[in-house]
Amino acid sequence: MAVKDSGRVVLLQGNEAVVEGALAAGCRFFAGYPITPASEISELMSVKLPAVGGTFIQMEDEIASMGAIVGASLAGVKSMTATSGPGFSLMQENLGFACNAEVPCVVVNVMRGGMSTGLPTSPGQGDVMQARWGTHGDHPIIVLAVSSVMDSFTITVQAFNLSEKYRVPVIILSDEIVAHGRESVVLPRPDEVEVVDRITPTVPPEWYIPYEDNSRGVPPMAPFGSGYRHHVTGLVHDTHGFPTEKPKEVGDFMARQFRKVTNGAYEIQMTRRFLLDDAEIAVFAYGSVARAAHRAVLRAREQGIKVGMLQLITLFPFPKRAADAVLRQCRAVLVPEMNIGQISREVKRVNMSAKVLKHNRIDGQGIGPDEIYEELLQM
Amino acid sequence: MADLRNKYLRHDKKFPHVWCPGCGIGVVMASLIRAVDSLGIEKDDIVLASGIGCSGRMPVYVDFNTLHTTHGRSLTFATGVKLANPDLKVITVMGDGDATAIGGNHFIHAARRNLDMTAIIINNQIYGMTGGQFSPTTPYGAFATTASYGNVEHAFSISELAVTAGASFVARGTVYHVPQLDRLIEQGIRKTGFSVIEVISNCHVQYGRRNEMGDPVTMLNWMKKSAVSVKSAAGKTEAEMAGRFSIGVLADLDKPNYLEEYDKIRQRAAQNHIRVNEESTEGKC
């Protein structure tokens, strides 16, 4: 492997790369509860955070972990938690609080197979729609998927940056294959990593209106203790942060929530195009499945099949623009997933003309290149 | 008191408050304000967190950094705030249902962890805001909207639970014994470590009305009659204490608190960190 002068080559697990990414992005608080296959993130955070002056705390459960990271973020510290399916379910209530109060934070969900306690050490992608809609109420949210160890680093940095910039919780979906797989990667030096910090108010405290609309729809955020005393609540609130039920104020609040994320769609909706320029058929894939799809596409190309891949990094807000271009160009699209077809429904939802096919595994096994290749031959 | 009102309340914003006439929560809020004032803590340095319920609305009215969280979870948010900025004085206010039913797990673990925070638990023995359903502190046999035939569950003592779980400072007061309550809250905030002040309060509307104490005066008289100082309670038999409760300081311990302990971790990690870096430099080809 070619080594950049500045980079350092390391052999890392996906979970370990998430930690490296978080630290590079400025994360200095982590609260978590152990769960397979996400525990390594907690373990490594407990070693690394105190060494850089940060704080790791093992909470009594995932509900508490989510509450703690929201509290830490309100006090001005970038914070993260990591979990897997059952823990992610428990976090939903406080995740909704973070959405409502616009508290930046990052939640890593290393997906495992099955429902309930499910398949603790097997991969799955069954939490896609839970990531989007798990907490109650209409709300925007950003959901990113990682497909490799390097992704686990770079996308975690992106997750923090987007979270800070738009004041929304960002969910990173990993899966057991990515999380436990080891790869050699070149990590950038800390000063090579672009880090975005939330905007804080510059007006005198008596002028500060904590939820005032502006052109971006993202109000500056004052950390507790900085002299800008304000009220934070899980109730729908007016621009001053106090509970309101006035339809106009509620409507304006809700509209702004969606507007700020819609306005940022161009940078939020990340995808990777691969061999799509002349493609007649395409694969849409994310997570570890994207790696298998990549291989399958290469093999199909060798057979003269004009196939390409669109890797979805951002799952929500669904990258419609990037998907549209491929859907208009190709006669058929295959969406392989380790679930019953959660993203294929999104693809069908935005589709105009192409035939959308599914390839699903829900048996706790990863999707390999061969089976995708076989499907491509049928198309 | 008018000066304190002007100084500490968001008088120009969110009044009148939502509490019923005669409710004890306002008494607790006033005690908290007097305690903060006599301790001389800056408003900017205080974070007041609450959960859900009548008590949960207190942060709306007080001009601190305020945080109205989800039901039962205020201690978890408060934990994050305190760890992210240890210079802040973090106080939580909760109801009995909020702190010990849905939030029971967080409560015992916050006590065990001994992070430097203060928890004020307003115990009115009922779920007030949601309409008078029984709570973990509703007495056996008492009536509630979900215990129309009398409560068959047994109440536990919040303070004794806090002592057992390991809180550094535990006290119980009432909204009848106000000067003492001021002192107890002040002591709790001053204490380094996790402090709990349980305040016996009156919900004459949801609890009292169903249990032959339908007005605040009757309920305050009940507190006056039932409260026994910790000192004299120690000399009484179980039978003599039946239906009564002790007030005063139940525990005041000096034990390592989480922040001090974690600073030691940071020091150890910093030393270890240097060693790890050296190793990785050596190993580089």
Contacts between the chains, C-beta under 8 A, distances in Angstrom:
chain1	res1	chain2	res2	distance
A	8	B	284	7.6
A	28	B	84	8.0
A	29	B	80	6.9
A	29	B	83	6.6
A	29	B	84	5.6
A	31	B	79	7.7
A	31	B	80	6.5
A	47	B	269	7.1
A	47	B	272	8.0
A	48	B	269	8.0
A	49	B	269	8.0
A	50	B	262	7.2
A	50	B	265	4.8
A	50	B	266	4.4
A	50	B	268	7.7
A	50	B	269	3.8
A	50	B	270	7.7
A	51	B	266	7.6
A	51	B	269	3.9
A	51	B	270	5.8
A	51	B	272	6.8
A	51	B	273	3.7
A	52	B	273	7.8
A	53	B	266	6.5
A	55	B	83	4.8
A	55	B	84	7.2
A	55	B	262	6.6
A	57	B	79	7.0
A	57	B	83	6.3
A	59	B	76	6.9
A	59	B	79	7.5
A	59	B	109	7.7
A	60	B	105	5.6
A	60	B	106	6.5
A	60	B	109	4.1
A	61	B	105	6.5
A	63	B	73	6.4
A	63	B	76	6.9
A	63	B	106	7.9
A	64	B	73	7.3
A	64	B	76	4.1
A	64	B	79	7.4
A	64	B	105	7.6
A	64	B	106	5.6
A	64	B	109	7.4
A	65	B	76	7.8
A	66	B	76	7.7
A	67	B	69	6.8
A	67	B	70	7.3
A	67	B	73	4.5
A	67	B	75	8.0
A	67	B	76	2.9
A	67	B	77	4.7
A	67	B	79	7.4
A	67	B	80	6.7
A	67	B	106	7.9
A	68	B	76	5.3
A	68	B	77	7.1
A	68	B	79	4.9
A	68	B	80	3.7
A	68	B	83	7.4
A	69	B	80	6.0
A	70	B	77	5.9
A	70	B	80	6.4
A	71	B	49	7.7
A	71	B	67	7.4
A	71	B	76	7.0
A	71	B	77	3.8
A	71	B	78	6.2
A	71	B	79	6.3
A	71	B	80	2.7
A	71	B	81	4.1
A	71	B	82	7.8
A	71	B	84	7.0
A	72	B	80	3.7
A	72	B	81	6.8
A	72	B	83	6.2
A	72	B	84	3.8
A	73	B	80	7.4
A	73	B	84	7.6
A	74	B	67	6.7
A	74	B	77	7.6
A	74	B	80	7.5
A	74	B	81	6.2
A	74	B	84	7.9
A	75	B	47	7.7
A	75	B	80	7.1
A	75	B	81	4.6
A	75	B	84	3.6
A	75	B	85	4.3
A	75	B	88	6.8
A	76	B	84	6.5
A	76	B	85	6.7
A	77	B	84	4.0
A	77	B	85	7.5
A	79	B	80	7.0
A	79	B	84	7.4
A	93	B	70	5.5
A	93	B	73	7.8
A	94	B	69	8.0
A	94	B	70	5.8
A	94	B	73	6.3
A	94	B	76	7.7
A	97	B	69	6.6
A	97	B	70	5.4
A	223	B	85	7.4
A	224	B	47	5.2
A	224	B	65	4.2
A	224	B	67	7.7
A	224	B	81	6.1
A	224	B	85	6.7
A	224	B	88	6.3
A	225	B	44	6.5
A	225	B	45	6.6
A	225	B	47	7.5
A	225	B	65	6.7
A	225	B	85	5.1
A	225	B	87	6.6
A	225	B	88	5.0
A	226	B	44	7.8
A	227	B	44	5.2
A	229	B	43	6.3
A	229	B	44	6.2
A	229	B	63	6.2
A	229	B	64	6.3
A	229	B	65	5.3
A	229	B	66	7.7
A	230	B	65	7.0
A	230	B	66	7.6
A	231	B	59	6.4
A	231	B	60	6.3
A	231	B	66	4.6
A	231	B	67	7.8
A	231	B	68	7.1
A	232	B	66	7.0
A	232	B	67	4.9
A	232	B	68	6.9
A	233	B	59	8.0
A	233	B	60	7.8
A	233	B	67	7.8
A	233	B	68	3.9
A	234	B	68	6.6
A	234	B	69	6.5
A	234	B	70	5.6
A	235	B	68	6.9
A	240	B	13	7.3
A	242	B	13	6.5
A	242	B	14	5.8
A	242	B	60	6.4
A	243	B	60	7.1
